[in-house]
Amino acid sequence: MELWYNKNSVPTFDNKTSKSILHPFTFGKYRGHTLNVYQGCQHRCGYCYATYEWSPEFYDKIYAKSNAPELLENEIRKWRSGTIEPVMISSATDSYQPAELKFELTRKCVNILQKYNIPYYVFTKSSLIYRDLELHERYKDNCFIVWSITTCNENIRRCLEPGTPPASIMFKIIRNFANRGVRCAVNIDPIVPLITDSFENINTIITNCRAAGVKNVFGAFLRIRFDIWKRMKIVFKLLNVDSDLFVTNYNKLYNFTDPIRHDYNLRIDRNYEIDFMQNLEKKIRENGMTFDFPSLKGISYNKNLKFKNVDKNQLTLTNYV
Ligand code: SF4
C-alpha cells in the first residue's frame, strides 16, 4: 500500500533562510502572529492541513529556517508603536518535532519573545517540549501550551499520525507542566468522524485532561481537501475498516462525490457537528474545565520604551482565564 510518506526513509534536514518570520493571522475573534521556524513536519499526520502543495517531501525533508531568531528580533525591534498581538508557535509545522533537537530554533525564538514580554501560544503534539519545561515555567503568566491530542487509541494513532508520541506520554508531560503552574489546553483537532468521534475516545481524552490538570479543552472536526482526502482513504485501509462504506459515509457527511474537486475545503454536516459539539461541551464542563480557546492579550508596545518597562502595560493571562 502506498503511504503518504516514505516509510523506510529517515527524514533529511536542511537549512534555509527566510525573508520574514512573523505573519499576521485572524481566527474568529482572535488576532495574532504566526511563527513557523521549520518547514515540513516529521510527525506525518495524514490529516495535516499544512500540505497544500503536498509531496512526500513535506514529511521527509525538513527545512530549518536558520535565520529565524535574528529575523524575529529584528522584526520586533522595527515594530511600529502599537499593539503586538500574541504569537502562535506554530501554525504550519510542529515547533517541537525532532528537528528541534538538532537546531533549537524554537527555544531561541521563545527566549526572544520572553525578552520582549510578548505573549505566546505553543501548539504541539511532541514530547520534546518537556526539554523546555523550565523555560516556559518562568513565563507561565504569559504563555499557553496547547497540546493537540486526537486519540488515546494507539492503533488509530499509529495509522493517523505515525510520527507522534502516544497520548499516554503526552498526558504525563502535560501533568508536569500543569503541576509547575504552566497553563495547558488540549485541542482535540481534528476530530475524525467515524474514527475518533466515538463516545469512548472522547471520554478517555477528557478524563485524562482532567487528571492532568488541563484548563481548557476544545476541538474541531476534520476538514476535507483534495490532498487530505487522498490520505484519508489510505488511513481507512490501514485501519482495516470497510473502505467503500467509509468513503460513502464521508461523501454523505461532507456532501461531495469522488473525484473531489481540487478547490474544495469541506466542513462536516452542520447538524452532525452541532450535536457532537454540544455533547463535547457538556462533558468538558462536567469535568470542571473550560470549553473554549484560551485567550491571551497583546501588549502595548512603544518602541521608545525600554522593554523592561513594558510590563506595566501588559495584561497577563490571569486577567482573562
Ligand atoms: S504535527 Fe501538525 S504540522 Fe506536523 S504533520 Fe501533524 S498536523 Fe501537520
Boltz pocket constraint, residues with backbone or C-beta under 6 A from the ligand:
constraints:
  - pocket:
      binder: B
      contacts: [[A, 40], [A, 41], [A, 42], [A, 43], [A, 44], [A, 45], [A, 47], [A, 48], [A, 49], [A, 50], [A, 91], [A, 92], [A, 93], [A, 94], [A, 125], [A, 161]]
      max_distance: 6.0
